[in-house]
Amino acid sequence: LNLSDDELKDESKLLEYHGYDPEKWEIKTSSNSRNTRETNKGTKHSYNSRITVKPKTALTLDDLKKELTKTYVEPMEVYKNKPVDSESTLVISLFDLHFGITTKSKIKRYLSNLINKIQQGYDKIVIVSGGDALHSDVVIGNAKTTNGTMLDPADMKKAIQDAKSFYDTIFRASLANSNHVEHYGIGGNHDRTTSYMFYLILEERFPQVKHFLDDYRLAFKVGDDTGILVAHGDVAMKDIALLFATQYPEIWNATTNHEVYSGHFHTKNTTDEKGVILRSFGTPKNADGYEIKNGYLGNRKYIEATEYSSERIQAVYYL
């Protein structure tokens, strides 16, 4: 084969030349020798190429989407008998669920408490997915964070199905008990890729909901006078209030009450930084092996929801 230097450096091209599908195989080792010869089309390099390969252990994006869409393809029809008579907004904060460590059975009680609150009825329900909804960014093979840090073993196929069931219940209840539903989803340090794919499936599943997705930060307005920035909590938190004003000036300037929602540390904490309320949310998940080993224990387990009037916070619920 006559190969250019660029083709020799392209792993996908090498696999194809050797008869392997780049979507299914990866190169373990490669070696080659090169001979140079002059042709009427210029200098050509002939290579004797040798590779050893192994099957890919991680899912491709197409494979992941197929896994996510199992029994979950058709848009959901949700009906309510009449408009909800309410002027309040309920913001549901879903940070650090870590499905894969968290299971459907372990989170059932928290979900039941949340549904009871949703059924009281609201003008608007905002669902905030603040990252690490899934424990691993690898579905097949060893569990790893987005940056490749090894994690305790997790059954990620089951995790996806449990997460689907959990979100399905919340979205259906929200659509049936409010006039408007919005979903804001960002990734975390554990699931930057898998959560984004998961949120895209939710968008297909529930077209009645307004979906807003991004990698690191999102902001939205509640009522007439409250602006909320959502960040996972693992990056760019040092000057997060200033970052809110810089990245989302239209929301910052249109409101006088400013809040930042974050998670990541799995503990509840609220501080007032020169008028900006920084709210760090806990997690309902059980402690994993890493947390037990390092003594990160004792944090309270619940899902938190906050009720807003058109002007300010009315109540905080620990569910």
C-alpha positions in Angstrom: 0.0 0.0 0.0 1.2 3.5 -0.7 0.5 5.6 2.4 1.2 9.2 3.2 2.8 10.1 6.6 -0.6 11.5 7.7 -2.3 8.2 6.9 0.3 6.3 8.9 -0.5 8.4 12.0 -4.2 8.0 11.6 -5.3 5.0 13.7 -8.7 4.7 11.9 -7.0 4.6 8.5 -4.5 1.9 9.6 -7.3 -0.3 11.0 -9.2 0.1 7.7 -6.2 -0.8 5.6 -5.7 -3.9 7.7 -9.3 -4.9 7.4 -10.6 -3.9 10.8 -13.7 -1.7 11.7 -12.4 1.3 13.6 -15.7 1.4 15.5 -15.1 -2.1 16.9 -11.3 -2.4 17.2 -8.4 -0.4 18.6 -4.6 -0.7 18.0 -2.5 -2.1 20.9 0.9 -1.9 19.1 2.0 -1.0 15.6 5.3 -1.2 13.7 6.4 -0.4 10.1 9.3 0.0 7.8 9.4 2.4 4.9 10.9 2.4 1.4 11.1 5.5 -0.8 10.7 5.5 -4.5 10.3 8.1 -7.2 7.3 8.0 -9.5 5.9 10.2 -12.2 3.5 11.5 -9.5 6.3 12.4 -7.1 7.9 10.6 -4.2 6.0 7.7 -2.8 6.6 5.8 0.4 5.8 2.1 0.6 5.3 0.7 4.1 5.4 -2.8 5.6 2.9 -2.3 8.4 2.2 -4.7 11.3 -0.4 -4.1 14.0 -1.9 -6.0 16.9 -5.5 -5.1 17.8 -8.0 -5.7 20.6 -11.8 -5.2 20.7 -13.0 -1.8 22.0 -14.4 -2.2 25.5 -16.2 1.2 25.6 -19.5 1.9 23.7 -19.4 4.1 20.7 -21.8 7.1 20.8 -24.1 5.1 18.5 -24.0 2.1 20.7 -24.7 4.3 23.8 -27.7 5.9 22.1 -29.1 2.4 21.3 -28.6 1.4 24.9 -30.4 4.5 26.1 -33.3 4.1 23.7 -34.2 0.6 24.7 -38.0 0.6 25.5 -37.8 4.4 25.5 -38.2 5.6 21.9 -41.7 6.9 21.4 -42.6 10.4 22.7 -44.7 10.2 25.8 -48.2 11.5 25.8 -49.2 13.1 29.1 -52.5 14.7 29.8 -54.0 16.8 32.6 -57.7 17.6 33.0 -57.4 21.4 33.5 -54.8 24.1 34.0 -53.2 24.3 37.4 -54.4 27.3 39.5 -51.1 28.4 41.0 -48.7 31.3 40.6 -45.7 29.5 42.2 -42.7 27.8 40.7 -41.1 24.6 42.1 -37.4 24.1 41.3 -36.3 20.4 41.7 -32.6 20.1 42.3 -31.1 16.8 41.1 -27.4 16.8 41.8 -25.1 13.8 42.2 -27.6 11.0 41.8 -24.8 8.6 40.7 -27.0 5.9 39.2 -24.8 2.8 39.2 -24.1 3.3 42.9 -27.7 4.5 43.5 -30.4 2.0 42.4 -34.1 2.4 41.7 -35.0 0.5 44.9 -32.7 2.6 47.1 -34.0 5.9 45.9 -37.7 4.9 45.9 -38.6 6.7 49.2 -37.1 10.0 48.1 -38.9 9.8 44.7 -42.2 9.1 46.4 -41.8 12.2 48.7 -40.9 14.3 45.6 -44.0 13.1 43.7 -46.2 13.9 46.6 -44.9 17.5 46.5 -45.3 17.8 42.8 -48.9 16.7 43.0 -49.8 19.8 45.0 -49.7 21.6 41.6 -47.6 24.6 40.3 -47.7 27.1 37.5 -44.2 26.0 36.5 -41.9 23.1 37.5 -38.2 23.4 36.7 -36.1 20.2 36.9 -32.4 20.9 37.4 -30.0 18.1 36.5 -26.7 19.3 38.0 -24.3 16.6 36.9 -23.2 13.1 37.9 -26.6 11.7 37.2 -24.7 8.6 36.1 -21.7 7.3 38.1 -19.4 6.5 35.2 -18.6 7.9 31.7 -17.8 4.3 30.6 -20.7 1.9 30.1 -18.9 -1.3 29.2 -15.6 -2.1 31.0 -14.1 -0.6 34.1 -16.1 2.3 35.6 -14.2 5.6 35.1 -14.8 9.3 35.5 -14.7 11.6 32.4 -11.0 12.2 33.1 -10.3 8.5 33.3 -10.1 8.1 37.1 -10.9 4.5 38.1 -14.1 4.0 40.1 -15.7 1.2 42.1 -17.4 -1.3 39.9 -20.8 -0.2 38.6 -23.4 -1.9 36.4 -23.9 0.9 34.1 -26.5 -0.8 31.8 -28.7 -1.2 34.9 -27.8 2.3 35.9 -29.2 3.7 32.7 -32.4 1.8 33.0 -32.8 2.9 36.7 -32.1 6.6 35.7 -34.7 6.3 32.9 -37.4 5.0 35.2 -36.6 7.7 37.8 -36.7 10.6 35.4 -39.7 9.2 33.6 -41.7 9.3 36.8 -40.7 12.9 37.6 -41.3 14.2 34.1 -44.7 12.6 33.9 -45.8 13.8 37.3 -44.5 17.3 36.5 -46.4 17.5 33.2 -49.6 16.3 34.8 -49.4 18.8 37.7 -48.2 22.1 36.3 -48.8 24.5 33.4 -45.2 24.6 32.3 -42.2 22.3 32.7 -38.5 23.1 32.0 -35.4 20.9 32.2 -31.9 22.3 32.6 -29.1 19.6 32.3 -25.4 19.9 32.6 -22.7 17.2 33.0 -20.5 16.4 36.0 -16.9 15.2 36.4 -18.2 11.6 36.4 -20.6 11.7 33.4 -19.8 14.5 31.0 -20.5 12.3 27.9 -23.0 9.8 29.2 -25.3 12.3 30.9 -25.4 14.5 27.7 -26.5 11.5 25.7 -29.0 10.7 28.4 -30.5 14.2 28.4 -30.9 14.1 24.6 -33.0 11.0 25.0 -35.1 12.8 27.6 -35.6 15.6 25.1 -36.9 13.1 22.5 -39.0 11.3 25.1 -40.7 14.5 26.4 -41.1 17.1 23.7 -43.7 18.9 25.8 -40.9 20.0 28.1 -38.5 22.9 27.3 -35.0 21.4 27.5 -31.8 23.4 27.9 -28.5 21.5 27.8 -24.8 22.4 28.2 -21.5 21.0 29.4 -20.6 23.2 32.4 -23.1 26.0 33.3 -26.7 27.1 32.6 -28.8 30.0 33.9 -32.5 30.7 34.1 -35.0 33.2 35.5 -37.6 32.3 38.1 -40.6 34.5 38.5 -40.0 38.2 37.9 -36.9 38.8 40.1 -34.8 35.7 40.7 -31.9 34.5 38.5 -30.3 31.1 39.1 -27.0 29.8 37.7 -26.4 26.0 37.7 -22.9 24.6 37.9 -21.7 21.1 38.9 -19.2 22.5 41.4 -16.0 20.9 40.2 -14.6 23.7 38.0 -14.6 27.6 37.9 -16.2 28.0 41.4 -13.7 30.6 42.8 -15.4 33.6 41.3 -18.7 32.0 40.4 -20.8 35.1 41.2 -18.8 37.2 38.9 -18.9 34.5 36.3 -22.7 34.5 36.5 -22.8 38.2 35.7 -20.2 37.8 32.9 -21.6 34.7 31.1 -25.3 35.5 31.5 -25.6 39.3 31.7 -29.2 39.3 30.4 -30.4 37.3 33.3 -28.2 39.0 35.9 -29.3 42.5 34.8 -33.0 41.6 34.7 -33.0 40.3 38.3 -32.1 41.5 41.8 -32.1 38.1 43.6 -29.2 36.0 42.4 -28.5 32.3 43.4 -25.9 29.7 42.3 -26.9 26.0 42.5 -24.0 23.5 42.7 -23.2 20.0 44.0 -20.1 17.8 43.6 -19.2 17.7 47.3 -22.3 15.7 48.3 -23.0 18.0 51.3 -25.6 20.7 52.0 -24.2 24.2 52.4 -25.7 27.7 51.9 -23.7 30.9 52.0 -24.3 34.6 51.2 -21.5 36.1 49.2 -22.2 39.8 48.9 -25.9 39.2 48.2 -25.5 36.2 45.9 -26.8 33.0 47.6 -24.5 30.1 47.0 -26.4 26.8 47.5 -24.5 23.5 47.4 -26.8 20.5 47.4 -26.3 17.1 48.9 -27.1 13.7 47.4 -29.6 10.9 48.1 -27.0 8.2 47.1 -25.5 5.7 49.6 -21.8 6.0 50.3 -19.5 4.1 47.9 -16.3 2.4 48.6 -14.2 5.6 48.0 -16.3 7.6 50.5 -16.2 4.9 53.1 -12.4 4.5 52.8 -11.8 8.2 53.2 -14.4 8.8 55.9 -16.8 11.0 53.9 -19.8 9.8 55.8 -22.7 11.3 57.7 -24.1 13.7 55.2 -27.9 13.8 55.2 -29.7 12.0 52.3 -32.6 13.7 50.6 -33.8 15.4 47.4 -34.3 19.1 47.7 -37.0 21.3 46.1 -37.5 25.0 46.4 -40.7 26.9 45.9 -40.6 30.5 44.5 -43.2 33.2 44.2 -43.0 35.8 41.5 -40.7 37.8 43.8 -38.7 35.5 46.1 -38.2 32.1 47.8 -41.3 30.9 49.6 -40.2 27.5 51.0 -37.5 24.9 50.8 -38.5 21.2 51.0 -36.2 18.3 52.1 -37.8 15.3 50.6 
